[in-house]
Amino acid sequence: MPGGLLLAPWALFLILEVAGHDNGGPPSIIVDTDMSIDCDDVAALCVAHSLMDEGKANLLAVVHNTGLPEGIGAVSVINHYYGRDDVELGAFKGSFGESISGPYVQDLVSSYASPVKNSSQVPDAVATYRSVLSRQANRSVTIVSIGFATNLAALLQSLPDQHSSLNGRQLVEAKVARVAWMGGRYPSSYSSSQPEWNFGGGDPRPCAGSPKGYKCSSTAANYTLTHLPGSVDVVFSGFEVGAAVLSGAALTSCHDDTNPCRRACIDEDGPGVQHRGWDQSTMLVGIFGATQDLYLRRGLGGANLVDPRTGHNRWEDRSNSTHRQKARLPHASYADYSEQTYLSLKHDAATRLGKTIDELLCRSRT
């Protein structure tokens, strides 16, 4: 690997400090990913495993949030590579996104060993969420959302079952402390011709039960935002943050082809190419928090408004817009809105984050 690119291990943890958690140990995370097109999902999961090797994270489960059958198979390949087949898996079982896939998914599933190859081999994502959350300490879990909100919306609508007597919203309120969410543009996406992908991309068909002309990704994001309990701290890392964080070129030369993280990045763009760090940077926020030397947390006291038809979003000051917000988002309970902020990068933070991600991706497995 080129000299000077990696951070020394001690430098990494001067840049990132572990956020406080009630259980006193490493943060417990559930990763909700649309692993299918961009290899940033792969890199983000590999970053989480690298931090698990360091004792800095506790990966409870990974759920896949599109209908692509092999998506969870690619997740299983990565978990198996790191020796963690015990991480619980779940998958969205609907048709949304079932045919949207980049080149790396099929390659990973067919070329590498793993116990799971497709979604028929794992429970529905909501069942996995409910089972895992029910067994955790109160307010101890961080959800890292690096894809669509299909699973989160379904979780919030879920009913009591064999795992818990609580409904979905009550279960999230009891067990989840934070959601680190890659989604949206800030303070608004309306200056762009397209909404950000996780809020308005993917399959244009509506979710089951949604009105015609409403994108599934958009209605899911809208529902989740208007139903998350007020106790949950929601931190948004938008398109503009991840677009500035570049990493991954080093990965294609620091490991050999036995590493599926390397293969996915090469499948997407070839060797030696930097990738934008949307999901990797969000993963670090989920595990370490939005540390003050890297980020400004903006929008405190406001709310992220996502159009349920298009997925466009804008930030609005909640204190002066109760009437307008309720009119626009009829399912919202204004007083119950989760605590929401969005991030912007401080000077040179993008460079430092990119180097940190490269350092983590290039570490050897333990």
CORFEN-V546516 format. One line per field, one symbol per residue. ss: DSSP state (H for helix, E for strand, - for the rest). psi: psi as a letter, one per 30 degrees, with the letter a starting at -180 (. if undefined). Layout:
BEGIN
ss->???
psi->???
END
This chain:
BEGIN
ss->--------HHHHHHH-----------EEEEEEE------HHHHHHHHHHHHHH---EEEEEEEE------HHHHHHHHHHH------EEEE-----------HHHHHHHHH-------HHH-EEHHHHHHHHHH------EEEEEE---HHHHHHHH----------HHHHHHHHEEEEEEE-----E--------HHHH---------------HHHHHHHHHHHH-----EEEEE-HHHHHH-EE---HHHH-----HHHHHHHHHH-----EE-HHHHHHHHHHH------EEEE---EEEEE------EEEEEHHH-HHHHHHH-----HHH--EEEEEEE---HHHHHHHHHHHHH-----
psi->kkkfekkkeeeefeekkklkkfffakkkkkkjlhjedkgfeeeeeeeeeefeffgfljjelkkkglgjefefeeeeeeeeeghhffkkllkkgafkgfgjkaffeeeeefflkkfkflffgllkeeeeeeeeefgllkhfkkkjjhblgeeeeeeffllkafekfkleeeeeeefkekjjjjklkkfkffflfklkeffgaakflllkfllkfkkeeeeeeeeeegfklffkjkjkjlefeeffjklfeeeffflaffjfeeeeeeeefllgkkkkheeeeeeeeeeflikffelkjlgkgakjjkkfeffkllkkjefggeeeeeeeiffkjefgkljkllklklkgeeeeeeeeeeeeffllk.
END
